[in-house]
């Protein structure tokens, strides 16, 4: 065996330097040699510090490598501070011991090489005819100077049979973790993509569970290739163990909500916040892919987050690719928000607060359309006792505070509408009264079209807020419009005049506000009428009897089918286990809270928002909500209506020719000059006609498919 040249040179250096370490400090204390030795020792100490702080393996080898320099400086310092050559020639003994240690250990010559090379031996004779074969480099152990962790990972990978024909390029330990690491894999054959690599194949060599392995693509970086021939495997048993026991909110969301089988697949949690004052927890999330639309199963989300599956306390709000889940401690819409004049007073753009959302945000609607320079229609839907009349009260108060005129007609008389009649211009309670109010409003369109404006003496279209306008905005309310439109005597007139008023009223400062329990054409709402109401109002849909009917009604007032919030019949918290109550035979707790006043309002952008409308207490004096004086029509308008026979007592009996052609003499009853008709739905203050008088109506002119459909629906005598 021959000695490597590096070993021989290092031994020679130790032999030559040892006498210098013993002689220089004793004979030449101020010699530069001593300073050089001490500087070399300081460098060695610096190498020790870096080796100790480094997270890479091999710190002991680095400390041993720098040991000769540090020990040489120690010998030099000891020789300078001992008297003479020291007791028992200590200086010489120290220098000789240093040389002997270096002669045997040889840190530099051994540890600077990547791998210990075997000593040279006598070559084995090779047959002359056998060609010399060059040894092939190992794919699993390339001579690339990899660290200890990478070499160990390669050994395990090779023992597993090189899964998916790949080899490990590099293994990196995760900071602060004992077992977690990331391995960079490359296909063994250049140019071949990695295929067939599974989490199980990666987990088996390292003895971890397959759920602790995540495979990821490798992006192309400067100085390193990427693409299908490369792959990263994240092996995280330590982190996953902590994640299973104490997950962060983001990790819990990713594992149980944002997964492919979660309640909001493809989403990630932005942050979770708690508002103790309002008793609500907010989960704000977004889609990982900004082009995706949130698909939320609220029940699954509640189960994943350990929330009660209760529509009255958990709500979702979607905004583009983001959404907000609000989990309240108590039903937020069970609170009462009293109406005040401050909230109901419209601003300069005609907007006032009509209610509050689940998050406590005020919801505004309009008394006129500032952007369109026109009045606003209104559409209010809901079953009985759902809150429509309450909403009428706050809407009428806001319009009155803005100086507008209000008429209210209903099919039947009730306490609330009678109370409202004291604060508005006109109010009546049967189908005949409603038909006459719509006729008068329709006639006002013709009257106002010819009214001269004082500044130039010419008529103009209505402009909200223009002080030069000679008349006030008129708002015509028709409660239970669906029932009135199906009235046997006056239904066709109510439906036709209501549709005409919806189409033409905006130019002349007249807004139409129908209300009912159905928004569909066969119940009085034609397609043209509904489109005009939808485009020129903010429809309000109270409880329609069932969640499905409420959603259907809201979709009918929206341009597209958006997700519509659910309004249950009552708000009731789930207490205890329904299964336990069934086993014990106990009754369910009756702790429901009415949802009257809770409505879905459709905003300008077609988004449906759940709100609770302001509460007007009819058991108290409503004068604090309305202005001191009732707004009326101008004298000119009233005189013009009187000329047309459209003013006065709208409860009076129908006059001959008012709704149908005047009867001929041979059709009169006993020659008394009175037409034969029966009373119409308002007691003694009603009007109507009999079946025979229906034959005297002029046949409608049909020129289009829509008119034909309307004519078929108007055939009440068929």
Order of alpha helices (4+ residues) and beta strands (2+ residues): alpha-alpha-alpha-alpha-alpha-alpha-beta-beta-alpha-beta-beta-alpha-alpha-beta-beta-alpha-beta-beta-alpha-beta-beta-beta-beta-beta-alpha-beta-alpha-beta-alpha-beta-alpha-alpha-beta-alpha-beta-alpha-beta-alpha-beta-beta-beta-alpha-alpha
